[in-house]
Amino acid sequence: MASLVLLQSSVPLSKPKIQHRPISQNIESCSTISDIKQFHAKFIKLGLTTDNDAMGRLIKFCAVSKSGDLNYALKIFNKMTQPDAFIYNTIIRGYLLCELVDECIMFYSRMLEEVVVPNRFTFPSVVKACCVGNVVKEGKQVHAHVLKFGFGEDDFTQNGLINMYVSFGYLDDARRVFDKMVQRDVVSWTTLITGYSRCGLVDEAYRVFELIPEKNSVSWNAMIAAYVQSNRFREAFGLFDRMRLEKVELDKFVAASMLSACTGLGALEQGEWIHKYIETSGIQVDSKLSTTIIDMYCKCGCIDKAFDVFRGLSHKGISSWNCMIGGLAVHGKGESAIELFHEMEREMVSPDYITFVNLLSACSHAGLIEKGRYYFNYMKEVHGIEPGMEHYGCMVDLLGRSGFLTEAKQLIDEMPMSPDVGVLGAFLGACKIHGEIELGEEIGKQVIEMEPDNSGRYVLLANLYANVGRWDDVALIRKLMNDRGVKKAPGFSMIEMDGVVNEFIAGGRGHPQATEIYAKVDEMLERMKCAGYVPNTDGVLHDVEEEDRENPLHYHSEKLAIAFGLLKTKPGATIRISKNLRVCRDCHQANAHQMGFFHQFGPRKVFNEALHHLQSTDEMTNPCNSPNENVCCERLDPEIATSFGMLMEELDLKRTTKQDDETMALVLYIMEGSVHGRFKHFQVTVQVFPKGEGSLVKWIIEFEKHHGEVPDPHMDHGAFLGAATQSGKVFSKEYAKLVATAVRYGQQEGFDCIIIDDGYTKTITCILGEEGFSYDWKWR
């Protein structure tokens, strides 16, 4: 772009005598470009083409109205002999509205070359054009022009300059303009606050906020939003409470910011209060606010309330549909997300890029491999949307975690762009799960160099080495982290009680009820160990003794939060836990056991939220297939018989509160992984049929399929294993326990048939009768 030339101001020539002003004023009644052309023809006939007032009105309509035509405005302009500053300003504004920022600045340069003096209405548009175009050199030249032509104290121009320098990241220049202002308004203050927060200088933004003499809802929201965008949610809540004490009215912008803060902290009670306030105070709910409400409920574990809000919207924009589909995705409700997507299509709402990110994420979270493949192609073939990085990340995650590593690697190799760290991180996580050490090592080193400050990348590669006993390489990774000053982000868990968010860290004793909390944790652990729980120490440092490695796991932040929840809630309550990091392997395994003995403390539901990847011990839906390994949940290797038995105990609890014969679905995603790297996950569906009725219960259980050395088939694992052995069929110990436990439960409940389908190799039908039971299994 050509540099601007700073010219001396000069006195423009006097305007010709204005004639027929009433005719030109009638232009205000025009609504179409055809009307304007008729007036233009009249002006030509009356000889008004040199009348700047008449021509200016024509140009204004053409350049800045929604029904105008900027090209026609330029045609009129080019016929004029002496256009004035108003006309130049109008064309500059027209270019800006069309986002033609280069043309906007060049036209300003032409204005100077024609010795037309800019006025106070010229510079706001030109400064904004420099801001939008991110042209620093021209922006500074325009600032010089502002001072040269004597508009250095104009409020609108100064605010524009502050915003321009903020967008450039030149905060010192922005502050100098701000400090020289004689009269600062709310725009001046909030622009500077926003600038500091964008650059991560939230404390400096707060110091500016405190200097505001009279704060209104706009300035309060600017500072609250700064805290929220920096993930400093507690400070946001503190400022919000102070705002309410000062009787400042809550508007839709503050409401949206605070709902985001509630989402970040998992503060459902606060979020519900704000939602009710919005409903009762008459705040206008636009598309952005409604989407924020839906998002809050989804990520705080209340998918039903989110759906109620969604269904209640009179107009559903694309953002609302996307948010609801995404909410179903993080709850592991893949089929429901797909159903909602097709409803969206039936409503003639065109899906966009984000829609398919959420849809593929839903398939990934729910393990819907074939549907994931289908919609990955569908988005391009039907809707013409080219797959982007996020779409590839979802597919690599889905394929990799399902064991299709070759297909996932091929997809990465065929990407039209270089894979980013999210895509490679998803593949690295899959390599760890399935023990692909060589391929995982190659990818792991790439990922570390791409994100050298991300501790999760180092930890994942170190764990990959540890799984195969390469301790020297584990030590090298730890040394590399130390040399680079990379530290693992500390984890914490949060639980809201009576509108107060309580925060826990591993081993922390700062809570006022720490003594009672630790006693409850000890009680929980003793009962879990009696039920068969063994701490999973894979995630603890590998250079300490096993017994010592168990101790840090006992007091992980999540266990402390759950213990506090048990202390503070009554039977039947819901406990919601939020975490800043993924849930550790041991806590997941502990939760699988906890759900079976929670009824001993009184039945409760527990929601775990790890960066909005939710786990519930009511539905036990655990969507763990995130493209970003740092926030995904790794799958574990629990004791199948114990976990399945506790599922049945949980089912008994649900029956006591069930008042009808509706089909119940209890879905358990036990995390996949391995103790010795020998197991591979697959899916088992257990259907229990009561006499004379349809399917009552359906469990979907993720557990381990042995694919290495087969355990001794003659070990006593019950009648099922004996029957299988006699028939020449060999099953793992875990599989035998699962089937035997299912059969015992079916006999106790009087069921006559149990079908076990692993979705992979075989289907087993267990026929139960008064005289015993028989098996029939089909191999795929």
N, C-alpha and C positions, 0 to 999 in steps of 0.2 A: 504494500500500500504506500502510495506516495506520501511523503511527509507534508504536514500542514505548514503553511507559510504565515508567519505572524505579520499582519499588516497594520499600518497606522490607521486609526479611525478617521473617517472623513464624513462630512455632512452630505447625506444623500440629496439628490436633486428633488425639488419640490414636485408634489403630485399634480397631475392635471386636474382641472376642475371636475368634481364628481357630478354626474347628471343621472337622472332617472333612478334615484336611490330607491323609491318605492318598488320598482320592478325587480331590482336585485334582491330586495328583502323577501320577495315572494319565493325565493329559492328554498327557504326553510321548509316549505310545504312539499318539496319533492321527495319521492320515495324510491324512484328507480333511476337508472342511468339514462333511460329514454327521456324522462322528464328533464333531466339536466341538459341533454342535447338540444331539446326544444328551446330551453332558455338561452343556451349558447347561440343558437341560430338567431334568436331575437336580438341578443346583444351585438352580434355582428351587424345585423341590419340597422341597429340604432347607433353604430359606431362606438360601442363601449369597450372595444378590445384593448384600449389603453387605460381603461378605468381599473385601477388596482382593487378597488372595493368590490366591483361587480365580478371581475375575474377571480379575485380571491375567494369569493363565496362559491363560485363554481369549482375551483381547485380544492377547496376544503371538503366539499361533498365527495368529490372523486377520490381524494387521497386518504381520507380518514374514516369515512362512513362504511358500514358493513355492505351497503349496496353499491359502493363506488367502484372506480376503476383507476388504479394508479397510473397506468399507461396513458389513459385519456387525460388525466391531470397533467402529465408531462407534455402532452401535445399542446394543451392550452398554454402551459408555461413557456414552451419554446417559441410561441408566436408573440409573446409579450416583449415589449421594448425596455421597460424599466420596472421589473418586479421589485416589490419592497420586501422588508424583513419578514412581514407577516406571511407572505407567499412562500419565501424560502423556508421559513419555520414549518409551514404546513407540509411542504414536500418532504422535508427532513423527518417530520413525524410520521408521514405516510410510509417512508422507507423503513422506519423503525418498527412500525406495526406489522409490516410484511417480513420482518426479521432480515432485511437486507442491510446489514450493518455496514458493510464496506461501501455500498452506494450512499448510505446515510452520511458517512464521514466525508466521502468525496464530494457530496453535494454541499456540505458545509464549507469545504475548501473552495469550491466554486463560488460560493457566496462571498468569501473573503476576496477572491480574485476580482469579482465584479464590484468591489468597494462598497458592498452593502453591509452596514454596521450591524452586528448581532445585538440582540437585546436580551432581557432577562428570561424570555421564553425560548431562546435558542439553545442555551447551554444544557438544560436538563435532558433534552432529547439526545444531544451529541454526547454528553457524558455517559448516558445509559448505553448508547451504541458502543462506545469504547469498552464499557463494562461487559456487555453481552458478547462482543467480539474478542474479548480478552487481549486487546491491543495496548500494551503498556506504554510504548513509546508515544503513540498518538494520544493516549489518555493524559500523559504528563504535559504534552503540548497544549491540549485543550485546557488543562488547568492553568497554564501560563496565560492563555487567552482570556480566561475568566478574570484573572487579576489585571491584565492589561486593559480590558474594556470596563473595569470598575465594578464587577459583579461579585467581588470576593466576599461580600457580606450578605449576599442573597441567600435566604434560608433554603429554598428549593435546590439551588445549585450546590450549596455546601453539603446538603444531605446526599445529593447525587454523587459528589466527589468522595464522601466518606464511604458510600456503598461501593464505588468503583475501586477504591484502594483496598477495601475489605475483600472484594472478589479477586483482586490480584494477589492477595496475601501480604500486602504492604501495610501492616498494622501501624507501624510508626508514622507513615504518611497520613493514614486515616486519623490517627490520634492528634497529629499536628493540626489538621483541618478542624477537628472537633474542638480542640483547645482554643482555637482562634475565633470560634463562633461567639457572637455577642448574645444571641438569643437561641437557645437550644430547645427543640420541641421533642415530642415523644419519638418521632422517627430518628432523630439524631442519636438519642440514647439507645434505643433498641437496635439500631444498625450496628453500633459499636459493640454492644453486648453480643450480638450474633456473630460478629467478626471474631471476637476473642474466643468464643466457644467453638467456632469452626476450626480454629487453629489449636484447640486443646487447652487454651488458657482460660479455663473456667473460673479459677479463683480471681483472675484479673477482671473477668466479666462481672463477677459478683461485686468487686470493689467499685466498678462503674455503676452497677445497679444501686448500691447504697448511696451514691452521690445524687441520685435523682431526687429533686426537691419534692415533687408531687407525683406519686406513682399511680398509674391507672391499670386496668386489666391488661392492656397491651404490654406494658413494661413488666408486669408480674409474669405474664406468660412467656416473654422473651427469656427471662432468667430461669423459669421452671423448665422451659424447653431445652435450655442449655444444659441443665443438669440431666434431664432425661436422655438427651442425645449422647451424653458422655457416660451413660450408665451409672450415674450417681443418683440413684433413685431415692435413697434416704434423705439426701439434701432437698430433693424435689418435694418430698412429703413435708419436710420441715418448713419449707417456704410456703407451701400450700396452706398449712395450718396457720402460719403467720398472716397470710393473706386473708383468711377467713376471720381471724381475730380483728383485723382492721376493717372488716365489713365491706371488703371489695367484692363486687358482684361477680359471680362465676359466669363466664361466657363460653361459647362453644370451642374457642381456641384453647382456653385453659382446661376445659373438660377433656379435650382430645389429648393434650399433653399429659394430664394426670391419669387418664386411662392407660396411656402407654407406660407410665410409671407403675401403675398397678400390675400391668402385664409383666414388667421386668422383675418385680418383687413377688409375683404370685399373690398379691394382696386382693383376694376376691371380695372380701367384705367391703373394703374401700371402693373397689370397682362397682359393686352393686349399689353402694350409696350414691356414687356419682351418676350412675345410670338412672336411678330413681329421681335424683335432683333434676336431671335433664328432662325427664318426662313431666315432672310437676311444675317446673319453672317456666315452661314454654320456650325453652331454647330450641331454635330451629335446627333440626337434624338433617344435615346435608349428607352427600354421599361419603365424604371423608370421615365424618363423625360416626355415621352408622357402621362403616367398615371397622373403625377403631373399637367400637363396642363389641362387634362380633369377634374381632381378633382377641380382645381381652378375655371374653368368656371361653373361647376355644383354648387359649393357652393357659388359662387357670383351671382347666379340666372340666368346664361346664358346657359340654358340646350340645346338650339339649337346650339350654338357655340361649346359646348362640343361634341355634336353629330357630327358636321362637322369635328372636329379634330379626333374623333373616326373613322368615316367612311374613313378618309383620310389616316389612318395608313396602310402601306403595309403589316405589320405583326402584328396581334393582339394577344398578349400573354394573359394569364389568368388574370394578374393584370389589363389589360386594360378593359377586359370584366367585371370583378368584379367592377371596378370603375364606369363604365357607368351604370351598373345595380343599383349600390348604388346611383348614382346621380339621376336616375329616381325615386328611392325610396324616397329620401328626398324632391323631388318635388311633391310627392303624385301621381305619374303616375304609379300606380301599374300594370295596364294592359300592358302598354308599357314595363315595366321591365320584365314581364312574357314573352311577345313576344320576347324580346331580348334574354332572357335566352334560349328559344327554338331555336332561330337562332344560338346561340352559340353551342348548341348540334348538330345542322345540320352541322355546320362547323367542327365537330369532335374535339371540344375543351372540354376536360373533366372538369366539374365543381369541385370545391374543397370546403373546409369547409367555406371559406369566401363567396363564391358564394351564398350558401344557407342562410347565415346570411343576406346578402343583399336582397335576394329574399323574405325571410320571413318578413324582415323589410318593403319591398315594400307592401306586403299584409297587414301588420299591419297599415302602414300609410294610405292606401287606404280603410281600413275596409273590405278587401276581406276575409271573414271568411272561407268559404268553400275551397277556393283555398289555404289559409294558412294551413288548415288541410291536404289538399291533398299533398302539397309540403313537409310538415313536415314528412310525411310517405314516399314520393317519394325519398327523399334524401338517405334513408337507403335501401329501397327495390330495387331501380334501380341502384344507384351509390355506395352503400355500405358505406356511410358516417354516422357514428354514431352521433346522435344529441349531441351537446355540450351545455355549459351554455348559450351562446349567442342565440342559436336556441330556447332553452326553454324560455329565456327572451322575445323573439319576440312573441312566441305563447301565453305566459301568458298575455302579453300586449294586443295582438289582442283580445283574448277571454275576458279578464277582461273589457276592455273598451267597448266591444260590449254587455256586460251584462251577459256573460256566466261565472259567478263567480264560480259556482259549478264545471264546467268543468275545469276552470283554476286552482282551488284549488286541484282538483284530479290530474291534470298534475303535479303540484308541488310535491304532495305526492308520485307520482310514478317515480320521477326523480331518475336516478341511482347514482346521486351525491347529496351532500347537496346543496340546493339553495343558491346562493350568494346574495349580497345586491341588485344587479340589478334586479334579478327575483322577490325578495320579494318587492322591491320598486315599480315595475310595478303593482304588485297585490295590494299593499297599495293604489296606485293612483286610481285603479279601485274601491276599497272599498269606497274611498272618493266620487267618482263620483256617485256611486249608493247608498250611504247612509248606507253601511253595517258597522255600528259602532262597534259592538262586534268583528267581525272578523278583521276589520281594526285596532282596538286597539291592539289586540294580535300581529299582524304582525308589526305594527308600533313600538312597544316596542322592538321587535327583531331587526328591522332595525337600530334603534338608537344605540343599544349596539354593533351592527356590525360596524357601522360608527359613533362613538361618536363625531367626529370632523366635520361632515357634517351638516351644519345648515339646509339644505333642508329637512332632515329627521324629525327634530324637528318641523319645520313649517308645514309640511304636516299633522302630527299627531295633532298638535294644531288646524289646520283648520278643521280636522275631528271632534274634540270635539266642536269647535265653531259652526259648522253647526247644531248641536243638542242642543246648548245652555249650554254646560257643561263648564261654565266659570272658575270654580274652577280648573278643569283639565288643561284648557288653561294656567292659571296662574302658575300651577305646572311645565308645560313644559317650560315656559319662565324662571322660577326660575332655573330649571335644566340647561338651556342654560347659564344663568348668572354664576351659580356655576362652570360650566366647562369651562367658558371663551369662549364659542362658539358664534360667531357673524355671522349674515347673510352677505354673500358676497355682496358688493356694486355692483349694476348694472350700466352699462353704454351702450350707443348706439353710433354708429359711422356711419358717412356718408362721402363718398368721393366726393369732388368737385374740378375739375381742377387739379387732381393728388394729392390733399392734403386731408388727412383723418382728419375730424373734430370729436371730441369726446365730448359727452354730458353726464352729470350725472343729476339725479333728483334734480331739484331746483337749479342747478348750474348756476352761472352768470359770469363765467370766459371767455366766448367767446366774442370777440370784437364786435359782433353784437347782444349781449344779449338783448338789449332794443327792437330792431326790432323783434327778435325771439319771445320774450314773448308777444309782441303785436299781432303777428300772431297766436300764440297759443290761446290767448283770443278770437280772431276773429273766429278761428276754433271751439272752444268750444261753443260759442254763436250760431253759425249756426247749430251745431250738436244738441244742446238742442232744438232748434226750430224744428228740424227734429224728435225729440222724444228720443234722447239719454239721459239716466240717468246714472251717474257715478256708477260703480260697486265697492263697498267699501269692498268686502269680504276679499281682500288681505291686507287691512290696519289694524293697531292695533285695537283691539276690545274694548278697554277701553276708547275711546274718543267719543265725540258726532258725530252724523252722518254728520252734516254740516262741522265739522272740518276734518272729515275723507275724505271728497271729495277734500279738498284743495291740499293735497300732490299729488293726482292723476292727477290734472290739468297740472302739470309740470314734469311728468315722462320723463325720458330721451328719450324715443321713440317719444313722442309728440314733444319735442323740436327739435329732428333731422328731423322729417317730416316738421315742420314749417320752419326750415332752408332750407330744400330742396325746399319747395314752393317758398321761397324768392329768391333762387339762380338759379332756372331752369325756362325754358320757357314751355308753353303748348306743350304737346306731348313728353316731356322728361320722362325718367324713374328714379325714386328715389329708391335707394337701401339703406336699413338700416341694420346694423349688430349689434347684441347684444351679450354680454357675458353670459347672463342668459336667461331663458325662458321669453317670452313676457307675461306681467301681464294680468290678466283677464280684467281689465278696458281698457287697451290699445287695446286688441282684440275687445272688444265691440265697442270702439271708431272707430276702423278701419272699422268695418262693416258699420257704419254710414258714415265715411269719404268718402268711395268710391262713395256714392251717391251724395255728394256735391263737390267733387274735381273738377268737371267740371265747377263749379262757379269760380274757380281760373285758369281754363284751364285744359283740360284732361291730366292726368298723370297716369303712372303705379307706384305702390309702392311695393317693395319687402321688406319683413321683414325677417331677418335671425337671428334666436336664436340658436347659436351653430350649424348652418347649417340645422336647421329645418325651411323650407322656407314657407312664406306666400306671396301671390301676390294678389293685388286688381285688376289685369287684369284677371287672371284665378281664383283668390281667392282660390288657393289650399293651404290648411293648414294642413300638415301632423303632427299630434300632438301625435301620439302614440309611443313615445319613451320608451324603457324598463327602462330608467333611469328617474325617476320622476323629478329629479333636472333640467333636460334640456327639459322635455316635456312641451307642452302647454296645460293648462287645458281648458275645453270647457265651453262656457258661455251660458247665457240664455237671448238672445236679444229679442227685440220687433219684432215679426215675420212680421207683416204687414209693418212696416217701412223699415225693412231690405229688404223685398221682393220688395217693391216699388222702393227702390234705385237700386236694381238689374236691374229693368226695365229701370231706367234712365241711368244706365251704358250701358245697351244694346243699347239704342238710340245713345249713343256716338260711340259705335262700328259700328253701321250701317252707320254713316256718313263717315267712312273711309273704309267701305267694298265695294269692286268693283265687286264682283261676287256673285253667288248664292250658294256658298259652305255652307255646314252645319256648324253652329257656335256652340261651346260648351262653356258655361259659368258655371264654377263649383264653388260653394260656400260651404265651410265647416265652418259654424258658430259653435263656440265652444259649447260643451254640458256642462251642469251643472244644477244648480237650484238656485232659490231665497230662497225658504223655504224647500229645500230638498224633493220636492214633484214630480219632473218631471224626466222622463227617456227619453233618446234620441232615436230617430230612424230616418230612412232615407226616404225622400220624393223625388220622381222624378216627375217633371212637364214637360210634353211634349206639345208643342203648334204646331198645324198643320194649316198652312195657306191653303186657298182654293186651291184645285187642286195640291198641292205639298206635298212633303214628310216632315219629321220632320225638322223644321228649328232651333229650340232652345231647349236645354235640361238643366234644372237646377237641380242640386242635392243639396238639402238643408237639413242640419242637424238641427233639432229643437226638442222641448220638447214634449213628449207624456204624457199627464196627466194620472197617474195611482193611484191617491188617491181620494180625494173628487172631484166629477165632478162639475164644475161651473154651476150655474143656467142656464139651456138650454133656458129659456124664455128671457134672456137678449138680447137686440137688437144688433146682430152681422151681420145683413144683411140678404138678401134673402136666402142665403145658409143655415144659421142656422135655419131659419124658415122652410124651406123645409125639412131639416133633422129632425126637431122636429115633424113635421106633419107626417113623415114616421116612427116615433118611433126610429130614430137613434140619439144618443147623441154624440156630438163632443165637444172638448174643445174650449175655446175662441180663443186660438192661431190658432187652426186648421181652425176655421171658418174664421178668418181674412185672413189666407193664401189663402183659396179657393176663398173668395169674391174678394180679390185683384187680383188674377189671372184672374177671370172672367171679372172684369172691364177692365183689360188690354186687354184681348182677344177681348172684344167687340170693344174697341177703335181701335184696329189694324185690325179688320175685320176677325178674325180667326173663324172657324166654329166648332172647337172641342178642348177641353183641357182635358188631362188625368192626373190625380193625383194618383200616386201609392206610398203608404208609405212603401212598401217592408215589411210590418209587419202584418197588419190585413185586410186592405181593399184597393180597387181600385175604384176611383171616376171618372166617365166620365161626363164632362160638355158639353152638346150640345148647341151651341150658334146659334141663328137665329135672323131674323129681328124682330120677335115679342117677343123676350125674350130668355130664356134658360131653360133647364131641366137637371136633374141630374139622373145618374144611378150609384149605388155603389154596389160593390160585396165584401162580407166579406170572408176572407180566412178561 
